[in-house]
Amino acid sequence: MAEIDVTLAELTDFCDESVAKLRTAMTNAELIAAKEAIHAHTTPLASIQRAMRNIAPEDRPRIGAALHEARSQLEEAIEANERRVGALELTARLRAEHDDIAAYLHPGRLHGTGALHLLTQTRMMLEDLFIGMGFVVAEGPEVETEWHNFEALNIPKFHPARANQDSFYLNYGEADSTLLRTHTSPVQIRLMQTSQLPIYAIVPGRVYRRDTPDARHTPAFHQLEALVVDRGITFANLKATIEHFTSAYFGPDIQARLRPAYFPFTEPSAEFEITCTLCKGVGCRTCSGTGWIELGGSGMVHPNVFAHVGIDPEVYSGFAFGFGIDRLVQMKVALGDMRILPENDLRVLAQMRGVL
């Protein structure tokens, strides 16, 4: 027992020294080193824990109480100093970021003014363009029900289109009933349920898909959806609207074309593409060597969609098309890699003033 008593005295000294080291730690690395020393296998704490099975039963309560007190003291010290060091490092990081921003916003560099992000500039420009064409701007929730995002758009369960969109489902309500919207098309359903006909509307907003980031894709991006529902609407109206939009936005030198495609919520359907603005149609990495960049999908509203919202397809017809605002930015400013857009790189943001 004399040996155990000596070790208990060493345990008290060890705890005092360990708490002191924790208190002097100023960085996360120093704190980790102090915690590793506490949890080492050669400490008095570890030695007593290993010896507990050989201690006489009548002595175990006293030794066990000493061990419990030592562990509690060390755990409290670790938690308190983790909070302290975390606050120190957060303050240091915020100060460094403030200094970085201040350096870039110095009057000699950027004249002390900021700029709207290219995506914001583009969205505002597109809204102005379509308002001038007679459309109104509508918005909807980014967290959607499965019915609005899929079922009402003629995309039933197990439809291949659901796999292609690879959704972010939320742990809310029944399983797989709520998700981050994969397109702005659910707002079409909400508009047709609540608005008086005719409808001439655009829906800009953020959408989410499990896309692997590359030069043309990011998991969170922005779309703009257009919806027209009226009497006598034809595919020719759709084509003319897309041509007017692309000409107004990109200029007369950029050509647009429609290519037959399939979408569950439109029939007939088409993908619309424009001349790649980076290579002017020659072929490059961004356009996969084709000379064309797909902007989005389009088509005449499917009768099944009208049935879901109570609109008679024998009386009314309509078209819809949607495209990525991020892709438009990429083409407008000849940006080789779309992944630059969501990054808060001040070297890029500093160039955004007056780009569009």
N, C-alpha and C positions, 0 to 999 in steps of 0.2 A: 504493500500500500504506500510505502514511502516513495517509491518510484512514481506512482500515480499522482501523489500530492505534489511532487516536483513538477510533473508534466502539467498539472492544473495551474501551478504558478507561472509556468512558461506560457500556458494558454492565455492567462490574463495579460501578460506582457505582449503576446502576439496580437491579441485583439486591440490593445491600445495603439501599437505600432501600425496595424493595418488601417485603423480608423484615421490615424494621422496622415498616412499616405493617400488615402481616399480624399481627404480634405485638401491636400496640396495639389491634387490633379487639376490641371487647367484645360486639358484637351481630352477628347474621347480616347485617343491612343494611350495617354497616360492613365486614364481611368480603367481601360481594359487591362493594362499591365498590372495595376493594383489588384483588380479582381482575380486575375490569373494566379497571382501570388497567394491570395487567400484560399483559392481552391486547389492548391498544389497538394500532392500526395505526401509530402514530407513535413507538413506543418504539425504543430501540437494538436490542432483540432482533428486532423486526419488520424494522428496516432491514437488519440483517446477513443475515437470512434471505432478503430480496428480492435482496440483492447477491451471493449465493453463486454464481449462474449466471455472473457476470462476473468472478469471481476466478480468477487463474491456477491451473492444476492443481496446481502444486507447493506453493501456499499453502493449498489447500482442507483438508488434514488438520488443520493448526493452527487454522484458523478454525472448522472443523466441531467439533473437540474443545472449543473455547471455548463454542460454541453449546450442545453437549450438556451440558456442565457447568453452564451457566447455567439451562437448562431443568430439569435434575435438581434443582438447588438450589431453584428456585421451586416445582416440583411437590411436593417434600418439605415445604417451608414451608406450602404451601396445605393439604396433607393434615393436617399436625400442628395447624394452627390451626383447621381445620374441626372436628376432634375437640374441641379446647379450647373453642371458642365453642359447639358443640353441648352440651357438658357444662354450660357456664355458663347457657345458656338453659333447659336441662332443670331445673337446680337452681332457677332463678328461678321457673319455672312451677310446680314442685312446692311451693315455698314459698308462692306466691300461692294455689294451690288449698288448701293446708293452712290458710292464714289465712281463706279463704272458708268452709271447713267449720267451723273453730273459731268463726267468727262466728255461724253458724247453730246450732251446738250449745252456745252459751253458755247457762248456767243460766237466764238471764232470758228466753230465747227458746224453747228446747225442753227445758228442765230437764235438759240433759246426756244424754238418752237417745235412742236411735234407734228405728226401727220397721221391721218387715218390709215389703217391697214389696207393693203391692196384688196383684200376680200370685201372689206366694208365699202371701199370706194366703188368696187365693181357692183356690189348689190344695190347701192344707191343709184348708180348709173342705169342699171337694168330696170329698176323700179320706175325711174323717170321715163325711160324709153317706152315701156309697156303702158304706163299711164297715158302717155301721148298717143298710144294706139287705141285707147278706150277701155283698157283693163283697170280693175281695181286690185289692191293688194290685200291678201288675206293671210292669216297665220293660224297655226294649230299647235297642239302639244307635242313635245318631243318624246314623251312617254306615252305609248299608244296601247290600245287593246289589240289582241290578235284579230278580232273581227274587223276593225277598221283598217288594220295594216295588211291583212291577207284575205279573209273570207269575203268581205264586201267587194273586194277588187277581183273577184273570180279566181282566187288562188286558194283552193281548199287544202286541207291537210294532206301531206305526202306529195303535194305537187312539186315537181323538180325546181320550180322557181324559188321555192322556199330554201332549198339547199343552196342554190346559187347566191342567195342574199345572206345566208349564214348570220343569223341574228344574235343580238345581245339580249337574252331574256332576263327578267328581273325576278327576284324572290319576293313576289307580291301577289296576293290572291291565289287563285288556283294555279297549278303547275302549268307553265308555258302559256299563260293567259295575258301576260303583260311584257312588253319589250320596249327597247329604244327603237324608234321608228327607223326602218331601213330605207325609206324614201318619203318624199313629201306628198305622195299620192293619197294617203289617208285623209288629208284635208279636202280632197275632191269629194269624198263621201260626206264629210261634215258639211261642206258647202251645199251639196245637192239635197241634203236632208233639211237644212235650215233656211236656205236662201230662196227668194222668189226667182222664177225664170223670166227672162233669159239670164245666163251667167257668163260673164267675161271677167275672169280673175286669174291672177298669178299668185303663187305661194312660194316665197323664198324661205329657206331655213336650213338648219343643221340636221344631218342624218348620220346613221351609224351602221357599219357593217364590219364583219371580221375579215377585212382585207389585209393581206400582207403588204406593208408599205413598200412602194417602189416608185419609179419615176412618174407614174401616172395615177397612183392609188394611195390613199391613207384611210385608216379605220374610221375617222370622223371627218366628214367633209360637208360641203354645202350644196344644196340643190335649189333650182327654181323650177316650179311646175306651172304650167299654163292650162287652164280649163275653159272651154267654150261649150255652152249648151244653149241651143236656140232652134227655131224652126228652119229647116232647109240648109243646115250646115253640111258641107261635103268635104271630101278629101282635098279638093282644089283649094278650099279656104285654109286648110291646114298647111299645105305647101306654100301658099302665098304668104301666110303669116311667118313661117320659118324663114323664107327668103328675105322678107322685109326686115326681120330681126337681125339676121346675120349680116346683111348689107349695112344696116344702120350701126351695128356694133363694131364690126371688123373693117368695114370699108368695101368699096366695089371690087377690089382686086381679089378678095377671098371668095371662092366659090363654095356653094353648099350643094349637097346631093342627098337624096333619100334612097335607102337600100332596104329591100323587103326583109322583114324580121318577124319574130313572134313575141307577143306580150299577152299575158292572160287577160288583161283588163282593156285591151283595144283590139279591134278587128275591122278592117285590115290594119296591120302594124308596119312600122318602118323605123329603122335607125337613121338618124341624120348626122352627116359628117361634113367637115369643112376642110379645105386645103390646109395642110400643116403649115403654120406660120413660121416655124423654125427653119424648115428646109425649102419652103415655097413649092411643095409638091414633089421634090426630087427623091425624098426618102432619107430618114435619119433614125437614130436610136429611139427618140421619143415617139415617133409614129410607126415604129417597127418596120421601117423601110417601105411603107405603103404610099407615103405622100399624103395620106388622109388621117384625120383625127376624129374619132367618134365623139360627138358631144352629148348625145342622149337618145332616148327613145320617143316614139310618137305613134299616133294612130287615132282611129275613130273610136269613141267610147263604146265598149262592148254592151250589147243588149242585156246581158246578165247583170252588169253593174247597174244599169238603169233600173232593173227589176228590184235590186236590193234597196234602192232609195225611193221607189215608188214613182218613177218617171216613165211615161208611156213612150217606148221607142218607135211607135208608129206615128207619133206626133212630133217628137223632138229627136234631134240628133246632135252630136257634138264631137269635138276632138280634144285631145290632151297631148301635151309633150312636156318633157322634163330634161334637164341637163345639169351638169355639175358646174357651179360657179367657180370652183377651184380650177377646173379644166379651162374655163374661159380666161381666167387670169393667166394661166400658163401659156395659152395661145396668144393672148393680147400682148404680153410683154416678152414673149419668146423665152420663157423660163424652162430650162432643161429638166429640172427635177422638182416635182410638186412637194416633196418632203420639206423643202425650205420654208414653205408658207406657215405651218404651225409652230415653227421654231422661233423663239424670241431672241434671235441673233441681232444685236444692235447694228452690226455692219450692214445687214440687209434692211432692217427697218429704217435706217438713216437714209436709204435711197428711195423710199416710197413716196416722199413728198413731191407731188407734181408729175408722177409717172404716167397717170392716166389722163 
